[in-house]
Amino acid sequence: MDFDAVVQQARRLHSICDGRQLVHSSTATYDDSDGTDEVYGRICNTEGSSPPMILSDTPGRQTVFVFGPDSINSIILRKDTFECLQSLGFDHEYIYHEVVEKKSKYWLILFTKSALRHLGDIVPATWNGLLPTVRTCYPDAYEDILFHLDEMQYKCVGDFEKEAGFKFLDAKRNISGSDLSLPPFHNYLHFLSLPHPKKSWQARLFLYCELRLLSLFKGDGFTYKENGDRGTKEYFCPNLTLSALDQTQLAVLPMSVTMPE
C-alpha cells in the first residue's frame, strides 16, 4: 500500500471537511486532535483488477462496516496490509479465503461523512446500534433479531455452529447457492423464508452472512483480533454505490495483501 498516497488523500479529505491544515512530518500522520475530523474508511475487495463500484458488491447487502478517523493514524499508516485487516476485525481464515482461494483484490476507500449526501447515517457498530440498522435496512427481520438478541450477545459463533452442525464460513462461501454440499448462504430472503419460530443460530447466521458480523464481532463498537486484543472503533454504514457519494470527498486506493509465512 502506498502510505504517502494514503496521507495525501486523508489530508485532502480532512481539509475539505473542516478547512484546517493537516500535520505531515517525517512520520506519516494527520491532525485530528480537536475531534472535528470526519474522514471514514472501508477496506473492500473485488474479484478482478477493476476498482470497486460499491462499498460492498454482495448482492442485496444493505449495510457495511467502516472505520473511523482514529484508525487512519493508528492502523492504516502504522501496519502492513495483513495486520490492517486483522486490526479491523478480519480473522485469519477469512483473509486466507479471500486472498489465497478467491484471489481477491483489496482496496482502501476513504470518504467524509458528508459525502453520503443524506443517504444514510454512520452509527457505532454495537448491539444497540445494530437494532436501528436492522429495523431500517431489514425491517421484516427486526422482530426475530430482537427476540434472539440477548442470546446472541453472550454466546460466541462457535456455540451457534455446534447447534447448526456446520461452520458458518461454509455458508458464507456458498453465496451463489450453487454448491449443494455446503449449507445455504443466509441472506435476507433466505432468512425470511425459514419457518417460524426461527432458531437463534439462524438469526446469528443471518447476521454473519448478510451484515458480516463475523466470529470476532463483540458488539461493543470495537474490532478484535483472534488473540483477544481490542482494535479500533467500527461503525455501521449504508451500502452505497461510489457514484452516489460526493466525488470530491472520496478516494479509492489499491492495496496489496501478503499472507504471512
One Martini backbone bead per residue (centre of mass of N, CA, C, O) as a GRO file, in nm:
protein
  261
    1MET     BB    1   0.097   0.035   0.021
    2ASP     BB    2   0.058   0.383  -0.030
    3PHE     BB    3   0.117   0.596   0.222
    4ASP     BB    4   0.137   0.872   0.082
    5ALA     BB    5  -0.142   0.853  -0.050
    6VAL     BB    6  -0.303   0.835   0.208
    7VAL     BB    7  -0.216   1.102   0.328
    8GLN     BB    8  -0.304   1.284   0.097
    9GLN     BB    9  -0.609   1.205   0.105
   10ALA     BB   10  -0.664   1.263   0.401
   11ARG     BB   11  -0.589   1.559   0.388
   12ARG     BB   12  -0.790   1.645   0.174
   13LEU     BB   13  -1.052   1.554   0.321
   14HIS     BB   14  -1.004   1.708   0.582
   15SER     BB   15  -1.001   1.991   0.455
   16ILE     BB   16  -1.288   1.979   0.346
   17CYS     BB   17  -1.433   1.932   0.618
   18ASP     BB   18  -1.268   2.185   0.809
   19GLY     BB   19  -1.023   2.372   0.680
   20ARG     BB   20  -0.763   2.236   0.776
   21GLN     BB   21  -0.449   2.170   0.846
   22LEU     BB   22  -0.219   1.913   0.810
   23VAL     BB   23  -0.007   1.693   0.948
   24HIS     BB   24   0.335   1.643   0.794
   25SER     BB   25   0.586   1.434   0.859
   26SER     BB   26   0.818   1.189   0.874
   27THR     BB   27   0.563   1.094   1.021
   28ALA     BB   28   0.287   0.965   0.924
   29THR     BB   29   0.020   1.209   0.949
   30TYR     BB   30  -0.272   1.349   1.118
   31ASP     BB   31  -0.493   1.603   1.242
   32ASP     BB   32  -0.754   1.506   1.509
   33SER     BB   33  -0.759   1.652   1.803
   34ASP     BB   34  -1.054   1.812   1.793
   35GLY     BB   35  -1.284   1.603   1.664
   36THR     BB   36  -1.379   1.710   1.356
   37ASP     BB   37  -1.312   1.472   1.208
   38GLU     BB   38  -1.472   1.286   0.904
   39VAL     BB   39  -1.289   1.041   0.827
   40TYR     BB   40  -1.364   0.755   0.649
   41GLY     BB   41  -1.349   0.385   0.609
   42ARG     BB   42  -1.274   0.110   0.366
   43ILE     BB   43  -1.225  -0.236   0.319
   44CYS     BB   44  -1.218  -0.393   0.002
   45ASN     BB   45  -1.324  -0.630  -0.257
   46THR     BB   46  -1.223  -0.787  -0.566
   47GLU     BB   47  -1.204  -1.019  -0.835
   48GLY     BB   48  -1.064  -0.797  -0.984
   49SER     BB   49  -0.883  -0.502  -1.103
   50SER     BB   50  -1.117  -0.338  -1.057
   51PRO     BB   51  -1.265  -0.106  -0.906
   52PRO     BB   52  -1.499  -0.024  -0.704
   53MET     BB   53  -1.867   0.057  -0.711
   54ILE     BB   54  -1.905  -0.046  -0.411
   55LEU     BB   55  -1.878  -0.112  -0.084
   56SER     BB   56  -2.064  -0.374  -0.158
   57ASP     BB   57  -2.116  -0.663  -0.388
   58THR     BB   58  -2.323  -0.796  -0.229
   59PRO     BB   59  -2.612  -0.919  -0.280
   60GLY     BB   60  -2.840  -0.713  -0.097
   61ARG     BB   61  -2.660  -0.541   0.060
   62GLN     BB   62  -2.711  -0.268   0.308
   63THR     BB   63  -2.443  -0.304   0.479
   64VAL     BB   64  -2.143  -0.171   0.643
   65PHE     BB   65  -1.818  -0.145   0.736
   66VAL     BB   66  -1.646   0.114   0.918
   67PHE     BB   67  -1.397   0.339   0.981
   68GLY     BB   68  -1.243   0.581   1.161
   69PRO     BB   69  -1.028   0.841   1.222
   70ASP     BB   70  -0.835   0.678   1.421
   71SER     BB   71  -0.734   0.452   1.208
   72ILE     BB   72  -0.534   0.594   1.024
   73ASN     BB   73  -0.307   0.632   1.236
   74SER     BB   74  -0.319   0.343   1.403
   75ILE     BB   75  -0.325   0.156   1.122
   76ILE     BB   76  -0.288   0.235   0.818
   77LEU     BB   77   0.006   0.390   0.897
   78ARG     BB   78   0.133   0.125   1.090
   79LYS     BB   79   0.059  -0.118   0.895
   80ASP     BB   80   0.022  -0.381   0.735
   81THR     BB   81  -0.226  -0.519   0.552
   82PHE     BB   82  -0.276  -0.769   0.726
   83GLU     BB   83  -0.290  -0.612   0.998
   84CYS     BB   84  -0.523  -0.434   0.918
   85LEU     BB   85  -0.735  -0.655   0.888
   86GLN     BB   86  -0.713  -0.763   1.177
   87SER     BB   87  -0.772  -0.484   1.324
   88LEU     BB   88  -1.067  -0.479   1.159
   89GLY     BB   89  -1.181  -0.803   1.210
   90PHE     BB   90  -1.019  -1.010   1.044
   91ASP     BB   91  -0.970  -1.328   1.003
   92HIS     BB   92  -0.751  -1.558   0.887
   93GLU     BB   93  -0.953  -1.740   0.731
   94TYR     BB   94  -1.082  -1.515   0.564
   95ILE     BB   95  -0.830  -1.398   0.427
   96TYR     BB   96  -0.745  -1.659   0.288
   97HIS     BB   97  -0.997  -1.692   0.117
   98GLU     BB   98  -0.965  -1.420  -0.042
   99VAL     BB   99  -0.656  -1.429  -0.131
  100VAL     BB  100  -0.603  -1.739  -0.212
  101GLU     BB  101  -0.876  -1.859  -0.326
  102LYS     BB  102  -1.005  -1.586  -0.477
  103LYS     BB  103  -0.805  -1.349  -0.556
  104SER     BB  104  -0.842  -1.086  -0.422
  105LYS     BB  105  -0.887  -0.735  -0.434
  106TYR     BB  106  -0.771  -0.462  -0.253
  107TRP     BB  107  -0.930  -0.167  -0.093
  108LEU     BB  108  -0.917   0.185  -0.021
  109ILE     BB  109  -1.175   0.378   0.134
  110LEU     BB  110  -1.231   0.731   0.135
  111PHE     BB  111  -1.450   0.944   0.345
  112THR     BB  112  -1.686   1.158   0.419
  113LYS     BB  113  -1.978   1.196   0.581
  114SER     BB  114  -2.100   1.408   0.371
  115ALA     BB  115  -2.081   1.215   0.114
  116LEU     BB  116  -2.374   1.078   0.160
  117ARG     BB  117  -2.608   1.287   0.109
  118HIS     BB  118  -2.841   1.182   0.310
  119LEU     BB  119  -2.843   0.840   0.265
  120GLY     BB  120  -2.736   0.824   0.566
  121ASP     BB  121  -2.576   0.665   0.843
  122ILE     BB  122  -2.326   0.667   1.105
  123VAL     BB  123  -2.281   0.394   1.336
  124PRO     BB  124  -2.213   0.222   1.591
  125ALA     BB  125  -2.092  -0.122   1.633
  126THR     BB  126  -2.347  -0.222   1.810
  127TRP     BB  127  -2.613  -0.370   1.942
  128ASN     BB  128  -2.771  -0.103   1.950
  129GLY     BB  129  -2.697  -0.025   1.650
  130LEU     BB  130  -2.828  -0.271   1.509
  131LEU     BB  131  -3.133  -0.232   1.540
  132PRO     BB  132  -3.178   0.022   1.356
  133THR     BB  133  -3.044  -0.109   1.110
  134VAL     BB  134  -3.245  -0.343   1.075
  135ARG     BB  135  -3.509  -0.176   1.072
  136THR     BB  136  -3.425  -0.021   0.807
  137CYS     BB  137  -3.298  -0.265   0.612
  138TYR     BB  138  -3.457  -0.528   0.783
  139PRO     BB  139  -3.765  -0.522   0.891
  140ASP     BB  140  -3.859  -0.840   0.881
  141ALA     BB  141  -3.612  -0.916   1.099
  142TYR     BB  142  -3.635  -0.762   1.367
  143GLU     BB  143  -3.796  -0.946   1.568
  144ASP     BB  144  -3.594  -1.185   1.560
  145ILE     BB  145  -3.345  -1.031   1.657
  146LEU     BB  146  -3.465  -0.928   1.920
  147PHE     BB  147  -3.534  -1.208   2.046
  148HIS     BB  148  -3.207  -1.310   2.016
  149LEU     BB  149  -3.008  -1.097   2.134
  150ASP     BB  150  -2.915  -1.197   2.412
  151GLU     BB  151  -2.788  -1.464   2.311
  152MET     BB  152  -2.588  -1.327   2.104
  153GLN     BB  153  -2.419  -1.170   2.326
  154TYR     BB  154  -2.310  -1.445   2.500
  155LYS     BB  155  -2.257  -1.600   2.235
  156CYS     BB  156  -2.068  -1.767   2.024
  157VAL     BB  157  -2.024  -1.888   1.715
  158GLY     BB  158  -1.938  -2.174   1.803
  159ASP     BB  159  -2.204  -2.242   1.945
  160PHE     BB  160  -2.386  -2.217   1.690
  161GLU     BB  161  -2.236  -2.429   1.518
  162LYS     BB  162  -2.314  -2.670   1.693
  163GLU     BB  163  -2.621  -2.640   1.643
  164ALA     BB  164  -2.601  -2.649   1.322
  165GLY     BB  165  -2.346  -2.845   1.212
  166PHE     BB  166  -2.163  -2.594   1.105
  167LYS     BB  167  -1.983  -2.372   0.934
  168PHE     BB  168  -2.035  -2.046   0.861
  169LEU     BB  169  -1.825  -2.012   0.631
  170ASP     BB  170  -1.961  -2.214   0.439
  171ALA     BB  171  -2.208  -2.037   0.388
  172LYS     BB  172  -2.058  -1.785   0.286
  173ARG     BB  173  -1.928  -1.935   0.034
  174ASN     BB  174  -2.248  -1.992  -0.067
  175ILE     BB  175  -2.378  -1.735  -0.219
  176SER     BB  176  -2.505  -1.877  -0.481
  177GLY     BB  177  -2.610  -2.187  -0.406
  178SER     BB  178  -2.458  -2.416  -0.596
  179ASP     BB  179  -2.348  -2.571  -0.339
  180LEU     BB  180  -2.486  -2.862  -0.205
  181SER     BB  181  -2.250  -2.927   0.016
  182LEU     BB  182  -2.345  -2.659   0.132
  183PRO     BB  183  -2.465  -2.432   0.310
  184PRO     BB  184  -2.670  -2.176   0.307
  185PHE     BB  185  -2.700  -1.858   0.237
  186HIS     BB  186  -2.806  -1.602   0.477
  187ASN     BB  187  -3.010  -1.409   0.357
  188TYR     BB  188  -3.285  -1.229   0.368
  189LEU     BB  189  -3.471  -1.421   0.206
  190HIS     BB  190  -3.395  -1.682   0.349
  191PHE     BB  191  -3.469  -1.599   0.634
  192LEU     BB  192  -3.775  -1.543   0.567
  193SER     BB  193  -3.827  -1.854   0.470
  194LEU     BB  194  -3.819  -1.945   0.741
  195PRO     BB  195  -3.954  -2.096   0.989
  196HIS     BB  196  -4.163  -2.073   1.253
  197PRO     BB  197  -3.953  -2.042   1.475
  198LYS     BB  198  -3.659  -1.899   1.486
  199LYS     BB  199  -3.344  -1.967   1.535
  200SER     BB  200  -3.063  -1.848   1.678
  201TRP     BB  201  -2.858  -1.951   1.461
  202GLN     BB  202  -3.007  -1.816   1.224
  203ALA     BB  203  -2.977  -1.525   1.317
  204ARG     BB  204  -2.664  -1.529   1.334
  205LEU     BB  205  -2.617  -1.613   1.035
  206PHE     BB  206  -2.745  -1.369   0.909
  207LEU     BB  207  -2.540  -1.166   1.031
  208TYR     BB  208  -2.290  -1.303   0.910
  209CYS     BB  209  -2.370  -1.282   0.606
  210GLU     BB  210  -2.518  -0.998   0.565
  211LEU     BB  211  -2.344  -0.811   0.795
  212ARG     BB  212  -2.065  -0.934   0.894
  213LEU     BB  213  -2.089  -1.087   1.179
  214LEU     BB  214  -1.839  -1.223   1.293
  215SER     BB  215  -1.655  -1.396   1.529
  216LEU     BB  216  -1.525  -1.101   1.640
  217PHE     BB  217  -1.792  -0.994   1.725
  218LYS     BB  218  -1.908  -0.797   2.024
  219GLY     BB  219  -2.078  -0.509   2.029
  220ASP     BB  220  -1.880  -0.242   2.140
  221GLY     BB  221  -1.737  -0.083   1.876
  222PHE     BB  222  -1.506  -0.301   1.829
  223THR     BB  223  -1.235  -0.453   1.734
  224TYR     BB  224  -1.085  -0.792   1.698
  225LYS     BB  225  -0.864  -1.021   1.770
  226GLU     BB  226  -0.789  -1.357   1.812
  227ASN     BB  227  -0.629  -1.283   2.096
  228GLY     BB  228  -0.830  -1.028   2.214
  229ASP     BB  229  -0.744  -0.774   2.100
  230ARG     BB  230  -0.814  -0.451   2.081
  231GLY     BB  231  -0.900  -0.224   1.850
  232THR     BB  232  -1.105  -0.041   1.668
  233LYS     BB  233  -1.336   0.149   1.559
  234GLU     BB  234  -1.677   0.078   1.452
  235TYR     BB  235  -1.920   0.095   1.173
  236PHE     BB  236  -2.227   0.163   1.042
  237CYS     BB  237  -2.314   0.155   0.685
  238PRO     BB  238  -2.437   0.223   0.403
  239ASN     BB  239  -2.477   0.065   0.093
  240LEU     BB  240  -2.300   0.236  -0.153
  241THR     BB  241  -2.241   0.385  -0.426
  242LEU     BB  242  -1.981   0.576  -0.538
  243SER     BB  243  -2.157   0.761  -0.727
  244ALA     BB  244  -2.335   0.872  -0.475
  245LEU     BB  245  -2.097   1.016  -0.394
  246ASP     BB  246  -1.894   1.265  -0.323
  247GLN     BB  247  -1.619   1.300  -0.528
  248THR     BB  248  -1.458   1.520  -0.351
  249GLN     BB  249  -1.500   1.296  -0.085
  250LEU     BB  250  -1.318   1.074  -0.249
  251ALA     BB  251  -1.114   0.765  -0.212
  252VAL     BB  252  -0.918   0.522  -0.415
  253LEU     BB  253  -0.704   0.249  -0.304
  254PRO     BB  254  -0.466   0.025  -0.342
  255MET     BB  255  -0.394  -0.316  -0.230
  256SER     BB  256  -0.147  -0.540  -0.077
  257VAL     BB  257  -0.173  -0.887   0.014
  258THR     BB  258   0.026  -1.074   0.251
  259MET     BB  259   0.081  -1.372   0.363
  260PRO     BB  260   0.202  -1.527   0.611
  261GLU     BB  261   0.419  -1.792   0.688
   0.00000   0.00000   0.00000
